[in-house]
């Protein structure tokens, strides 16, 4: 009997300890090593891994040597975190970065899940060790079970900035060596100044060119031609449907609103063109605009006559 009780207890412990041993998480940096020069910037990702069970929450405090490094920015771009309970922040005076967030269902399971990207600036030569001062990863199991979490670190070597050549150091070069040295010539890169491209001149949403103006004039002229032919041949063929005026339907009012909108829109486009000095550089533009206005007037006169 006693043997059975011991066996049962061992089974219970194995059932409890088994998932705990398998469900482990880790917080790490990527990259974990590197060499940078003093004054330069470099970026390190803070990653989470949970390969045996999906996780849904992570929090951590990153520590860095404030005499060797300073944080330029902390980015959430590309993070697996969906909701930030504590927005990523940093303190160069304390030498720390903190963050806390939630990964929505179904959580994250796998390796190298990026939480944040930290951009550092190297301040002085030496060795800079970055580490997780604290960290916590919770399982996506409905009760927020805390997963055993290992905390990683990263080490970067900061090299001194190369000294700039000065006139005094150049003067110490022996005369014989200086006489035989090959003088290197450099070509200065041309100074580039930003060029501001003017906004394109538009007519009905299209860039204005002599061709587009001519097409607009031809289109309206064609419309006026059709109207003119109809006016001359009225009575010889089936009359063109006039603006409907059925009482109580509001069709006539709607047609008038459409015609007024069309006229106002076209006139507004032409006004913009006339007030823009760039239109003067297009050959024949003034005549084309005047012609468009004439055809628009003819079209409106015809519609007014039909309504009467």
N, C-alpha and C positions, 0 to 999 in steps of 0.2 A: 504493500500500500504506500509506504513511504517513497519507494522507488518511483511509483507512478506519479506521485505529487511532484517530485523533483523533475521528472521528465516533462510534465505539463508546464511547470514554471519556466523551464528552459525554452519550451516552444513559444510561450507567451513573450518572453524576452526577445527571442529571435524575431518574432512577428513585429514587435515594436521597434527594435534596434535596426532591423533590416531596412525599412524605408528611410529611417533617419540617416543611415550610413550612405544609402544610395542617393538620397535627395540632398545634394550639396550644391552650393553656388560659389561664385568667385567674382571679385572686383579687381580689374587689372588696367594697366595703361598700354597704349599702343601708339608709337613704338615704346620699347622698354629701355633702349639705350640709344646713344647718338653723340655726335660731336658738333658743336656750334661755336661760332666766334662771338666774342663780346660785342654787344650792340645789335646783334641780329635777332630775328624772331623765329619761333618754331611752334608747331601745334602738336598737342598730345590729346588722344581720345581717351576718355574714361569709359571702359567697357564693362558689361556684366555678362556672366555666363551661367546658365542653368541647364545642364544637359539631360538630367534624369526626370525633372518635373518642371512644368511651366511656372514661371514667376509672374507676379503682377504689381510689385511695388519695390522701389529701391531708394535708398537714402545713403548719403555719404558726406564726409568732410575730407577734403584733400589738403595735405600740408606740403609747403614748399619753402626752401630757404630764401627769406626775403632779402638777404644780402647778396644773393647770387641771381635771383630771378624776380621778375615782376609780371603780373598778369595784365595782358592787353585787353582781352575779351574772353567771354565764355559764350559759346554758340550752342543753340538747341537744334540747329538744322540737321535733318537726317536722324534724329533721335528716335528710339523705339518707345519713348515715353509719350503717352497721349495726354495726360493731365498732370500739371505741376502743382503739387500741394505747397512746395517751397520753391519759388523761382530761383534758378541758378544765380549765385552772386559770389563776389570775391572781395577780399580785403588784402591789399598789398602791405598794409601796416601790420596785420596779424600773420600774413603768410598763409592764407587759407582760401579754399573754394568750397562752397556748400551747395547741395541740391537735394531735392526729394520729389519723386514723382510716381505716377501710377500708369501701368500698362493695361489698357482695357482688355476685357475678355476676347480671345482665349488666352491672353497673356503672352509671354515670350519664353520659348524653349530653344536652347542652342548655345552657340559660342559667339563671342565678339559682338554682342548687342550694344551698339553705341548709345551711351546716355547723354554725354555732352562732349564738346570739343573745347579744349583750353589752349589759348594762344599765349605763350610766354615771350618775354624779351630778356635775353641774357644780359646781365649787368656787369659782371666782373669775372675774370678768369678763375678757374677752379673746378670743383666737382659739385654738381647740384643733384641732390636726391629728392625725388617726389614720391610721396607715399599717401596711403589712405589712413588718416588719423582714426577714423571710425567708419563703419559701413554696415548696412542691413539690407537683406533681400527677403521678401515675403512670398510664399507660395500662392498660386492661384487655385486654392482648394476650397474657397468659400468661407474659410475662417481666418485667413491671413497667417498661416503657420510660418514662423521664422525659420528660414533655412540656414544650416551651418554655412558660414561664408568665410572664405579665405580672402585676405586683403593683400594685393600685390603692391609693387613699387617699381620705380624707374630711375635710372641714373644717367645723367648727361655730363659730358666733359665740355667745359667752356674754355676755349683757347683765347689768348690775348689778341687784340686787334693789331694787325701789322702796322708799325710806325710809318708815317709818311716821310718821304725824302725831303730834306731841307737844304737850303743853300750852304749852311755851314758844314753839313756832312758831305756835300758834293765837293767842297773845297779841300777836303782831306785826301781826295784821290790823287795818287802820285802823278806827276806831270807826264812821265813816260807812258804810263798806262792810259791816261786820258788821251794822249796823242794818238795811240793806236786803236782806241775803242771806236766801235762803229756807232755813229750817232743814229738813234732810232727816230724816225719821223712819224708823227701821228696826224691824221686828218681829222680836224674838228667836225663833229657831227653838226649838220645844219640845224639851226634853231627853228623849231616848229611852233607855230602859233595856231591856236584853235581857230578853225574856220566855221563861222556861223552860216548855215545854209538857210536862206530865206524860205518862209513857208510858201508852198506852191499856190498860184492863183487858180481858183476853182470856179467852174461854171456848171451848175447842176451836179456838183460832186466830182467833176472830172477836171484834170489840169487843162488850163487854157493855152491853146496853141492856135496859130492861124488856121490849121486844119479843123480843130474843134469848133472855132467860131463860124467857119464856112459851113460846116455840117449843120450847126444849129440854125443858121440863117436859111439853108436850103430846106430843112425840115419844116420850119414855120412857113416858108414861102410855098412849099408844096401844100400845106394845110390851107393856106389862103387861096391857092389856085383851085383846090377842090371845092372850097366854099364858093369861089367866084363862078366856077362852072355850074354849080348847082343853082346859084341865084339867076344866071342867065337862062338856064334851061328849065326853070321852074314851070310846071304845068305840062311839060313834054314828057316827063318821066315820073316815076313814083317819087313823091315828095320825101325829102329827108325828114326823119322824125324830129319834131320840135321838142322843146323842153316840156316834159309832161306836166300837166296842170290839173290833174284829177282832184276835185275838191275833197278835202279831208284827209288826203294821203300824205301831204307835206312834200311830195316829189318835186314840185316847182321850187320850193324853198331850199331843198337839198341841192338841186341843180345850180341854183344861184350861188349858194355857198361854195360849191366846188369850183364854179367859174371864177368867183371872186378870189378864192384861195390860189387858183392857178395864176391869175393875173398878178396878184400881190407877190407870189413866189418868184415869178419870172422877172417882174420889175425890180424886186430886191436883188436878184442875182445881177441884173444889168447895172443897178446902182453901184454895187460893190465893184464891178469891173471899171465903171467910169471914174470912180474915185481912186483907183489904184494906178499910180504912176507907171507901173510896169506894163499896163495895157498899151501905153503909147509907143512902146518899142515894137509892137507887132504891126506888121504892114497891113494897112487897110482896116484896122480894128475899129476905128471910129465910125467908118461908113457901114461896117457890118452890124454894129450895135444899133445904129440909127435905123437900119433896114429891119432888124428884128423888132424894134419898138413899133415901126409902122405896121408890120404884119400882125402884131399883137392887137393894135388898135383896130385894124380891119376885122379881125376875128371877133372882137368884142362888139363892134358895130353890127356885124351880121347876127350875132346871138340876140342883141337887143331888138333888131327888126323882126326876127322870128317870134320873139315873145309877144310882140304887139300884133 
